[in-house]
Amino acid sequence: MQRGIDHLVLAVRNLDKAAVLFESLGFSLTPRAHHPFGTDNRLVQMQGNFLELLSVERPADIFEPTETGFSFPAFNRDFLLNREGMSMLVLESKDEDRDQRDFQDGGLRVHDPFTFSRIAKLPDGTEVTVGFSLTFASDPKMPETAFFTCRQWKPELFWKPEYQAHGNGARAIAEVLLVAEDTTNAARFLSVLAGAPAEEIKSGEMAVDTPRGRLTALSPAALEARFAGTSRHFNGRPAAFAGFAVAVDDPDAAATTWRNAGLNVQSRATGPWLEPETGIGAIIQAVAASR
Protein backbone atom coordinates (compact mmCIF):
# COMPACT_ATOMS: atom_id res chain seq x y z
CA MET A 1 0.00 0.00 0.00
CA GLN A 2 1.53 3.31 -1.08
CA ARG A 3 1.59 6.26 1.32
CA GLY A 4 2.05 9.91 0.37
CA ILE A 5 3.35 12.81 2.43
CA ASP A 6 0.85 13.83 5.11
CA HIS A 7 2.87 16.50 6.89
CA LEU A 8 6.28 17.65 8.13
CA VAL A 9 7.01 18.58 11.73
CA LEU A 10 9.14 21.73 12.04
CA ALA A 11 10.35 22.00 15.63
CA VAL A 12 10.84 25.60 16.79
CA ARG A 13 11.72 27.19 20.10
CA ASN A 14 9.37 30.16 19.74
CA LEU A 15 6.09 29.40 18.00
CA ASP A 16 4.97 33.01 17.74
CA LYS A 17 8.26 34.09 16.16
CA ALA A 18 8.17 31.16 13.71
CA ALA A 19 4.59 32.02 12.74
CA VAL A 20 5.60 35.60 11.94
CA LEU A 21 8.38 34.32 9.67
CA PHE A 22 6.12 31.88 7.83
CA GLU A 23 3.47 34.54 7.37
CA SER A 24 6.16 36.79 5.86
CA LEU A 25 6.92 33.92 3.44
CA GLY A 26 3.33 34.17 2.21
CA PHE A 27 1.86 31.23 4.12
CA SER A 28 -1.48 31.33 5.95
CA LEU A 29 -1.52 29.59 9.33
CA THR A 30 -4.22 27.94 11.39
CA PRO A 31 -4.86 29.20 14.96
CA ARG A 32 -2.63 27.91 17.74
CA ALA A 33 -3.65 24.47 19.01
CA HIS A 34 -2.63 22.61 22.17
CA HIS A 35 -1.67 18.96 22.45
CA PRO A 36 -2.45 17.08 25.66
CA PHE A 37 1.25 16.18 26.04
CA GLY A 38 2.87 19.59 26.32
CA THR A 39 3.34 20.81 22.75
CA ASP A 40 1.53 23.47 20.72
CA ASN A 41 1.30 23.88 16.96
CA ARG A 42 0.19 26.04 14.08
CA LEU A 43 -0.32 24.53 10.66
CA VAL A 44 0.23 25.54 7.06
CA GLN A 45 -2.57 23.55 5.40
CA MET A 46 -2.17 22.91 1.70
CA GLN A 47 -3.98 20.66 -0.75
CA GLY A 48 -3.59 17.23 0.79
CA ASN A 49 -0.62 17.80 3.09
CA PHE A 50 0.69 20.41 5.50
CA LEU A 51 3.54 21.88 7.53
CA GLU A 52 3.34 21.72 11.32
CA LEU A 53 5.16 24.40 13.30
CA LEU A 54 5.61 22.79 16.71
CA SER A 55 6.93 24.09 20.02
CA VAL A 56 7.28 22.71 23.54
CA GLU A 57 5.13 24.84 25.84
CA ARG A 58 4.39 22.68 28.92
CA PRO A 59 7.41 20.44 29.61
CA ALA A 60 5.79 18.95 32.71
CA ASP A 61 3.13 17.32 30.51
CA ILE A 62 5.62 15.45 28.32
CA PHE A 63 5.61 11.66 28.67
CA GLU A 64 8.84 9.72 28.24
CA PRO A 65 9.48 6.89 25.76
CA THR A 66 9.43 3.28 26.87
CA GLU A 67 11.19 0.23 25.51
CA THR A 68 8.46 -0.22 22.90
CA GLY A 69 6.67 3.14 23.00
CA PHE A 70 7.80 6.21 21.08
CA SER A 71 7.25 9.67 22.61
CA PHE A 72 6.36 12.40 20.12
CA PRO A 73 6.81 15.25 22.62
CA ALA A 74 10.01 13.92 24.20
CA PHE A 75 11.63 13.47 20.80
CA ASN A 76 10.92 17.07 19.82
CA ARG A 77 12.00 18.37 23.23
CA ASP A 78 15.34 16.60 22.84
CA PHE A 79 15.66 17.65 19.20
CA LEU A 80 15.36 21.30 20.23
CA LEU A 81 18.24 20.95 22.68
CA ASN A 82 20.55 20.90 19.65
CA ARG A 83 18.80 22.84 16.91
CA GLU A 84 15.56 23.94 15.29
CA GLY A 85 14.38 22.47 12.00
CA MET A 86 12.50 19.61 10.46
CA SER A 87 12.35 16.85 13.05
CA MET A 88 9.77 14.41 11.66
CA LEU A 89 8.37 13.07 8.40
CA VAL A 90 4.75 11.94 8.50
CA LEU A 91 3.05 9.89 5.79
CA GLU A 92 -0.67 9.43 5.30
CA SER A 93 -2.44 6.35 6.64
CA LYS A 94 -5.64 4.66 5.65
CA ASP A 95 -5.16 1.65 7.96
CA GLU A 96 -2.77 1.77 10.92
CA ASP A 97 -2.91 -2.01 11.39
CA ARG A 98 -1.78 -2.48 7.79
CA ASP A 99 1.00 0.07 8.36
CA GLN A 100 2.23 -1.92 11.36
CA ARG A 101 2.32 -5.17 9.37
CA ASP A 102 3.98 -3.61 6.32
CA PHE A 103 6.69 -1.95 8.39
CA GLN A 104 7.38 -5.11 10.38
CA ASP A 105 7.52 -7.20 7.19
CA GLY A 106 9.94 -4.64 5.74
CA GLY A 107 12.31 -5.01 8.68
CA LEU A 108 11.63 -1.63 10.31
CA ARG A 109 11.53 -1.14 14.05
CA VAL A 110 7.86 -0.48 14.83
CA HIS A 111 6.65 1.10 18.08
CA ASP A 112 3.42 0.77 20.02
CA PRO A 113 0.29 2.26 18.41
CA PHE A 114 -0.52 5.76 19.65
CA THR A 115 -3.75 7.75 19.48
CA PHE A 116 -4.74 11.17 20.73
CA SER A 117 -7.27 13.94 20.21
CA ARG A 118 -7.20 17.71 20.55
CA ILE A 119 -9.39 20.77 20.06
CA ALA A 120 -9.23 22.49 16.65
CA LYS A 121 -10.70 25.86 15.75
CA LEU A 122 -12.58 26.06 12.44
CA PRO A 123 -12.44 29.15 10.20
CA ASP A 124 -15.74 30.42 11.65
CA GLY A 125 -14.37 30.17 15.19
CA THR A 126 -16.23 26.97 16.10
CA GLU A 127 -14.23 24.52 18.19
CA VAL A 128 -14.31 20.81 17.35
CA THR A 129 -12.42 17.70 18.47
CA VAL A 130 -10.07 16.10 15.97
CA GLY A 131 -8.26 12.80 16.53
CA PHE A 132 -5.35 10.87 15.09
CA SER A 133 -3.95 7.33 15.01
CA LEU A 134 -0.16 7.25 14.68
CA THR A 135 2.21 4.43 13.73
CA PHE A 136 5.86 5.14 14.52
CA ALA A 137 8.81 3.43 12.84
CA SER A 138 12.49 4.14 13.47
CA ASP A 139 16.00 3.23 12.35
CA PRO A 140 18.88 3.16 14.88
CA LYS A 141 21.19 4.36 12.10
CA MET A 142 19.16 7.60 11.89
CA PRO A 143 18.62 8.55 15.56
CA GLU A 144 17.99 12.27 14.95
CA THR A 145 15.05 11.65 12.63
CA ALA A 146 11.55 10.38 13.36
CA PHE A 147 8.90 8.86 11.11
CA PHE A 148 5.28 7.91 11.48
CA THR A 149 2.02 7.54 9.62
CA CYS A 150 -1.12 9.43 10.59
CA ARG A 151 -4.77 8.49 10.08
CA GLN A 152 -7.27 11.22 10.79
CA TRP A 153 -10.46 10.15 12.49
CA LYS A 154 -12.60 12.92 11.02
CA PRO A 155 -10.74 14.49 8.08
CA GLU A 156 -13.79 16.55 7.16
CA LEU A 157 -13.30 18.52 10.39
CA PHE A 158 -9.58 19.02 9.78
CA TRP A 159 -9.18 20.02 6.13
CA LYS A 160 -10.65 23.44 5.37
CA PRO A 161 -10.29 25.35 2.06
CA GLU A 162 -10.20 28.64 3.97
CA TYR A 163 -6.89 27.60 5.51
CA GLN A 164 -5.43 26.50 2.16
CA ALA A 165 -5.25 29.91 0.44
CA HIS A 166 -1.69 31.27 0.56
CA GLY A 167 -0.28 34.55 -0.66
CA ASN A 168 2.74 32.75 -2.13
CA GLY A 169 0.53 30.37 -4.16
CA ALA A 170 1.51 27.27 -2.16
CA ARG A 171 -0.32 24.12 -3.20
CA ALA A 172 1.47 21.11 -1.68
CA ILE A 173 4.70 19.71 -0.31
CA ALA A 174 6.61 18.58 -3.40
CA GLU A 175 9.78 17.05 -1.94
CA VAL A 176 11.47 16.18 1.35
CA LEU A 177 15.28 16.22 1.61
CA LEU A 178 16.98 13.72 3.92
CA VAL A 179 20.79 14.01 4.07
CA ALA A 180 22.50 10.79 5.17
CA GLU A 181 25.97 9.28 5.24
CA ASP A 182 24.42 5.98 4.10
CA THR A 183 22.00 6.97 1.35
CA THR A 184 21.31 3.34 0.41
CA ASN A 185 20.05 2.53 3.91
CA ALA A 186 18.06 5.77 4.10
CA ALA A 187 16.42 5.16 0.72
CA ARG A 188 15.54 1.58 1.66
CA PHE A 189 13.88 2.83 4.86
CA LEU A 190 11.92 5.48 2.97
CA SER A 191 10.89 2.88 0.38
CA VAL A 192 9.39 0.57 3.01
CA LEU A 193 7.74 3.50 4.78
CA ALA A 194 6.10 4.80 1.59
CA GLY A 195 5.40 1.39 0.04
CA ALA A 196 7.08 2.53 -3.18
CA PRO A 197 10.41 1.71 -4.87
CA ALA A 198 13.58 3.76 -4.50
CA GLU A 199 15.36 4.94 -7.63
CA GLU A 200 18.92 6.20 -8.03
CA ILE A 201 18.76 9.69 -9.55
CA LYS A 202 22.53 10.23 -9.67
CA SER A 203 25.55 9.38 -7.56
CA GLY A 204 24.70 10.05 -3.93
CA GLU A 205 21.04 10.80 -4.59
CA MET A 206 18.12 8.35 -4.39
CA ALA A 207 14.40 9.13 -4.49
CA VAL A 208 11.08 7.52 -3.62
CA ASP A 209 8.09 8.93 -5.49
CA THR A 210 4.90 8.76 -3.45
CA PRO A 211 1.29 9.63 -4.35
CA ARG A 212 1.91 12.99 -2.63
CA GLY A 213 5.46 14.22 -3.15
CA ARG A 214 8.98 12.86 -3.48
CA LEU A 215 11.25 11.62 -0.66
CA THR A 216 14.91 12.19 -1.54
CA ALA A 217 17.94 10.77 0.28
CA LEU A 218 21.17 12.62 -0.47
CA SER A 219 24.77 12.26 0.58
CA PRO A 220 26.35 15.40 2.07
CA ALA A 221 28.18 15.94 -1.24
CA ALA A 222 24.96 15.59 -3.24
CA LEU A 223 23.18 18.03 -0.93
CA GLU A 224 26.03 20.50 -1.37
CA ALA A 225 25.82 20.13 -5.15
CA ARG A 226 22.12 21.02 -5.11
CA PHE A 227 22.18 23.66 -2.38
CA ALA A 228 25.63 25.16 -2.05
CA GLY A 229 26.79 25.98 1.45
CA THR A 230 24.12 23.98 3.28
CA SER A 231 25.80 20.67 4.09
CA ARG A 232 27.80 22.25 6.94
CA HIS A 233 24.58 22.63 8.91
CA PHE A 234 24.25 18.86 9.14
CA ASN A 235 27.90 17.82 9.63
CA GLY A 236 28.45 15.13 12.24
CA ARG A 237 24.94 13.75 11.98
CA PRO A 238 24.47 10.27 10.45
CA ALA A 239 21.15 11.47 9.01
CA ALA A 240 19.04 14.61 9.23
CA PHE A 241 16.12 16.25 7.47
CA ALA A 242 17.74 19.02 5.45
CA GLY A 243 14.54 20.69 4.23
CA PHE A 244 11.71 20.55 1.75
CA ALA A 245 10.25 21.99 -1.45
CA VAL A 246 6.77 23.46 -1.77
CA ALA A 247 4.90 23.45 -5.09
CA VAL A 248 3.61 26.97 -5.82
CA ASP A 249 1.72 28.62 -8.66
CA ASP A 250 4.63 30.89 -9.61
CA PRO A 251 8.11 30.38 -8.07
CA ASP A 252 9.26 33.82 -9.24
CA ALA A 253 6.32 35.47 -7.51
CA ALA A 254 7.07 33.50 -4.34
CA ALA A 255 10.69 34.67 -4.52
CA THR A 256 9.51 38.27 -4.82
CA THR A 257 7.38 37.83 -1.69
CA TRP A 258 10.41 36.49 0.15
CA ARG A 259 12.67 39.32 -1.00
CA ASN A 260 10.06 41.89 -0.04
CA ALA A 261 10.19 40.40 3.46
CA GLY A 262 13.91 41.22 3.54
CA LEU A 263 15.06 37.63 3.14
CA ASN A 264 18.18 36.44 1.30
CA VAL A 265 16.81 34.35 -1.59
CA GLN A 266 19.09 31.90 -3.41
CA SER A 267 18.51 30.74 -6.97
CA ARG A 268 18.73 27.50 -8.90
CA ALA A 269 17.13 26.28 -12.10
CA THR A 270 14.32 24.37 -10.39
CA GLY A 271 13.26 27.27 -8.17
CA PRO A 272 14.31 29.83 -5.55
CA TRP A 273 15.31 28.67 -2.10
CA LEU A 274 16.11 29.86 1.40
CA GLU A 275 19.10 28.78 3.46
CA PRO A 276 18.63 26.96 6.79
CA GLU A 277 19.53 30.14 8.68
CA THR A 278 16.44 31.77 7.16
CA GLY A 279 14.12 28.77 7.18
CA ILE A 280 14.47 27.96 10.90
CA GLY A 281 17.01 25.20 10.35
CA ALA A 282 15.58 23.88 7.07
CA ILE A 283 16.11 24.58 3.39
CA ILE A 284 12.85 25.85 1.91
CA GLN A 285 12.47 25.79 -1.87
CA ALA A 286 9.62 26.94 -4.11
CA VAL A 287 9.07 24.83 -7.25
CA ALA A 288 6.47 25.09 -9.98
CA ALA A 289 3.24 23.21 -9.32
CA SER A 290 2.14 20.72 -11.94
CA ARG A 291 -0.73 22.02 -13.99
C-alpha positions as CSV (number, residue, x, y, z in Angstrom):
1,M,0.0,0.0,0.0
2,Q,1.5,3.3,-1.1
3,R,1.6,6.3,1.3
4,G,2.0,9.9,0.4
5,I,3.4,12.8,2.4
6,D,0.9,13.8,5.1
7,H,2.9,16.5,6.9
8,L,6.3,17.7,8.1
9,V,7.0,18.6,11.7
10,L,9.1,21.7,12.0
11,A,10.4,22.0,15.6
12,V,10.8,25.6,16.8
13,R,11.7,27.2,20.1
14,N,9.4,30.2,19.7
15,L,6.1,29.4,18.0
16,D,5.0,33.0,17.7
17,K,8.3,34.1,16.2
18,A,8.2,31.2,13.7
19,A,4.6,32.0,12.7
20,V,5.6,35.6,11.9
21,L,8.4,34.3,9.7
22,F,6.1,31.9,7.8
23,E,3.5,34.5,7.4
24,S,6.2,36.8,5.9
25,L,6.9,33.9,3.4
26,G,3.3,34.2,2.2
27,F,1.9,31.2,4.1
28,S,-1.5,31.3,6.0
29,L,-1.5,29.6,9.3
30,T,-4.2,27.9,11.4
31,P,-4.9,29.2,15.0
32,R,-2.6,27.9,17.7
33,A,-3.7,24.5,19.0
34,H,-2.6,22.6,22.2
35,H,-1.7,19.0,22.4
36,P,-2.4,17.1,25.7
37,F,1.2,16.2,26.0
38,G,2.9,19.6,26.3
39,T,3.3,20.8,22.8
40,D,1.5,23.5,20.7
41,N,1.3,23.9,17.0
42,R,0.2,26.0,14.1
43,L,-0.3,24.5,10.7
44,V,0.2,25.5,7.1
45,Q,-2.6,23.6,5.4
46,M,-2.2,22.9,1.7
47,Q,-4.0,20.7,-0.8
48,G,-3.6,17.2,0.8
49,N,-0.6,17.8,3.1
50,F,0.7,20.4,5.5
51,L,3.5,21.9,7.5
52,E,3.3,21.7,11.3
53,L,5.2,24.4,13.3
54,L,5.6,22.8,16.7
55,S,6.9,24.1,20.0
56,V,7.3,22.7,23.5
57,E,5.1,24.8,25.8
58,R,4.4,22.7,28.9
59,P,7.4,20.4,29.6
60,A,5.8,18.9,32.7
61,D,3.1,17.3,30.5
62,I,5.6,15.5,28.3
63,F,5.6,11.7,28.7
64,E,8.8,9.7,28.2
65,P,9.5,6.9,25.8
66,T,9.4,3.3,26.9
67,E,11.2,0.2,25.5
68,T,8.5,-0.2,22.9
69,G,6.7,3.1,23.0
70,F,7.8,6.2,21.1
71,S,7.2,9.7,22.6
72,F,6.4,12.4,20.1
73,P,6.8,15.3,22.6
74,A,10.0,13.9,24.2
75,F,11.6,13.5,20.8
76,N,10.9,17.1,19.8
77,R,12.0,18.4,23.2
78,D,15.3,16.6,22.8
79,F,15.7,17.7,19.2
80,L,15.4,21.3,20.2
81,L,18.2,21.0,22.7
82,N,20.6,20.9,19.7
83,R,18.8,22.8,16.9
84,E,15.6,23.9,15.3
85,G,14.4,22.5,12.0
86,M,12.5,19.6,10.5
87,S,12.4,16.9,13.0
88,M,9.8,14.4,11.7
89,L,8.4,13.1,8.4
90,V,4.7,11.9,8.5
91,L,3.0,9.9,5.8
92,E,-0.7,9.4,5.3
93,S,-2.4,6.4,6.6
94,K,-5.6,4.7,5.7
95,D,-5.2,1.7,8.0
96,E,-2.8,1.8,10.9
97,D,-2.9,-2.0,11.4
98,R,-1.8,-2.5,7.8
99,D,1.0,0.1,8.4
100,Q,2.2,-1.9,11.4
101,R,2.3,-5.2,9.4
102,D,4.0,-3.6,6.3
103,F,6.7,-2.0,8.4
104,Q,7.4,-5.1,10.4
105,D,7.5,-7.2,7.2
106,G,9.9,-4.6,5.7
107,G,12.3,-5.0,8.7
108,L,11.6,-1.6,10.3
109,R,11.5,-1.1,14.0
110,V,7.9,-0.5,14.8
111,H,6.6,1.1,18.1
112,D,3.4,0.8,20.0
113,P,0.3,2.3,18.4
114,F,-0.5,5.8,19.6
115,T,-3.7,7.8,19.5
116,F,-4.7,11.2,20.7
117,S,-7.3,13.9,20.2
118,R,-7.2,17.7,20.5
119,I,-9.4,20.8,20.1
120,A,-9.2,22.5,16.7
121,K,-10.7,25.9,15.7
122,L,-12.6,26.1,12.4
123,P,-12.4,29.2,10.2
124,D,-15.7,30.4,11.6
125,G,-14.4,30.2,15.2
126,T,-16.2,27.0,16.1
127,E,-14.2,24.5,18.2
128,V,-14.3,20.8,17.4
129,T,-12.4,17.7,18.5
130,V,-10.1,16.1,16.0
131,G,-8.3,12.8,16.5
132,F,-5.4,10.9,15.1
133,S,-4.0,7.3,15.0
134,L,-0.2,7.2,14.7
135,T,2.2,4.4,13.7
136,F,5.9,5.1,14.5
137,A,8.8,3.4,12.8
138,S,12.5,4.1,13.5
139,D,16.0,3.2,12.4
140,P,18.9,3.2,14.9
141,K,21.2,4.4,12.1
142,M,19.2,7.6,11.9
143,P,18.6,8.6,15.6
144,E,18.0,12.3,15.0
145,T,15.1,11.6,12.6
146,A,11.6,10.4,13.4
147,F,8.9,8.9,11.1
148,F,5.3,7.9,11.5
149,T,2.0,7.5,9.6
150,C,-1.1,9.4,10.6
151,R,-4.8,8.5,10.1
152,Q,-7.3,11.2,10.8
153,W,-10.5,10.1,12.5
154,K,-12.6,12.9,11.0
155,P,-10.7,14.5,8.1
156,E,-13.8,16.6,7.2
157,L,-13.3,18.5,10.4
158,F,-9.6,19.0,9.8
159,W,-9.2,20.0,6.1
160,K,-10.6,23.4,5.4
161,P,-10.3,25.4,2.1
162,E,-10.2,28.6,4.0
163,Y,-6.9,27.6,5.5
164,Q,-5.4,26.5,2.2
165,A,-5.2,29.9,0.4
166,H,-1.7,31.3,0.6
167,G,-0.3,34.5,-0.7
168,N,2.7,32.7,-2.1
169,G,0.5,30.4,-4.2
170,A,1.5,27.3,-2.2
171,R,-0.3,24.1,-3.2
172,A,1.5,21.1,-1.7
173,I,4.7,19.7,-0.3
174,A,6.6,18.6,-3.4
175,E,9.8,17.1,-1.9
176,V,11.5,16.2,1.4
177,L,15.3,16.2,1.6
178,L,17.0,13.7,3.9
179,V,20.8,14.0,4.1
180,A,22.5,10.8,5.2
181,E,26.0,9.3,5.2
182,D,24.4,6.0,4.1
183,T,22.0,7.0,1.4
184,T,21.3,3.3,0.4
185,N,20.0,2.5,3.9
186,A,18.1,5.8,4.1
187,A,16.4,5.2,0.7
188,R,15.5,1.6,1.7
189,F,13.9,2.8,4.9
190,L,11.9,5.5,3.0
191,S,10.9,2.9,0.4
192,V,9.4,0.6,3.0
193,L,7.7,3.5,4.8
194,A,6.1,4.8,1.6
195,G,5.4,1.4,0.0
196,A,7.1,2.5,-3.2
197,P,10.4,1.7,-4.9
198,A,13.6,3.8,-4.5
199,E,15.4,4.9,-7.6
200,E,18.9,6.2,-8.0
201,I,18.8,9.7,-9.6
202,K,22.5,10.2,-9.7
203,S,25.5,9.4,-7.6
204,G,24.7,10.0,-3.9
205,E,21.0,10.8,-4.6
206,M,18.1,8.4,-4.4
207,A,14.4,9.1,-4.5
208,V,11.1,7.5,-3.6
209,D,8.1,8.9,-5.5
210,T,4.9,8.8,-3.5
211,P,1.3,9.6,-4.3
212,R,1.9,13.0,-2.6
213,G,5.5,14.2,-3.2
214,R,9.0,12.9,-3.5
215,L,11.2,11.6,-0.7
216,T,14.9,12.2,-1.5
217,A,17.9,10.8,0.3
218,L,21.2,12.6,-0.5
219,S,24.8,12.3,0.6
220,P,26.3,15.4,2.1
221,A,28.2,15.9,-1.2
222,A,25.0,15.6,-3.2
223,L,23.2,18.0,-0.9
224,E,26.0,20.5,-1.4
225,A,25.8,20.1,-5.1
226,R,22.1,21.0,-5.1
227,F,22.2,23.7,-2.4
228,A,25.6,25.2,-2.1
229,G,26.8,26.0,1.4
230,T,24.1,24.0,3.3
231,S,25.8,20.7,4.1
232,R,27.8,22.3,6.9
233,H,24.6,22.6,8.9
234,F,24.3,18.9,9.1
235,N,27.9,17.8,9.6
236,G,28.4,15.1,12.2
237,R,24.9,13.7,12.0
238,P,24.5,10.3,10.4
239,A,21.2,11.5,9.0
240,A,19.0,14.6,9.2
241,F,16.1,16.2,7.5
242,A,17.7,19.0,5.4
243,G,14.5,20.7,4.2
244,F,11.7,20.5,1.7
245,A,10.3,22.0,-1.4
246,V,6.8,23.5,-1.8
247,A,4.9,23.5,-5.1
248,V,3.6,27.0,-5.8
249,D,1.7,28.6,-8.7
250,D,4.6,30.9,-9.6
251,P,8.1,30.4,-8.1
252,D,9.3,33.8,-9.2
253,A,6.3,35.5,-7.5
254,A,7.1,33.5,-4.3
255,A,10.7,34.7,-4.5
256,T,9.5,38.3,-4.8
257,T,7.4,37.8,-1.7
258,W,10.4,36.5,0.2
259,R,12.7,39.3,-1.0
260,N,10.1,41.9,0.0
261,A,10.2,40.4,3.5
262,G,13.9,41.2,3.5
263,L,15.1,37.6,3.1
264,N,18.2,36.4,1.3
265,V,16.8,34.4,-1.6
266,Q,19.1,31.9,-3.4
267,S,18.5,30.7,-7.0
268,R,18.7,27.5,-8.9
269,A,17.1,26.3,-12.1
270,T,14.3,24.4,-10.4
271,G,13.3,27.3,-8.2
272,P,14.3,29.8,-5.6
273,W,15.3,28.7,-2.1
274,L,16.1,29.9,1.4
275,E,19.1,28.8,3.5
276,P,18.6,27.0,6.8
277,E,19.5,30.1,8.7
278,T,16.4,31.8,7.2
279,G,14.1,28.8,7.2
280,I,14.5,28.0,10.9
281,G,17.0,25.2,10.3
282,A,15.6,23.9,7.1
283,I,16.1,24.6,3.4
284,I,12.8,25.9,1.9
285,Q,12.5,25.8,-1.9
286,A,9.6,26.9,-4.1
287,V,9.1,24.8,-7.2
288,A,6.5,25.1,-10.0
289,A,3.2,23.2,-9.3
290,S,2.1,20.7,-11.9
291,R,-0.7,22.0,-14.0
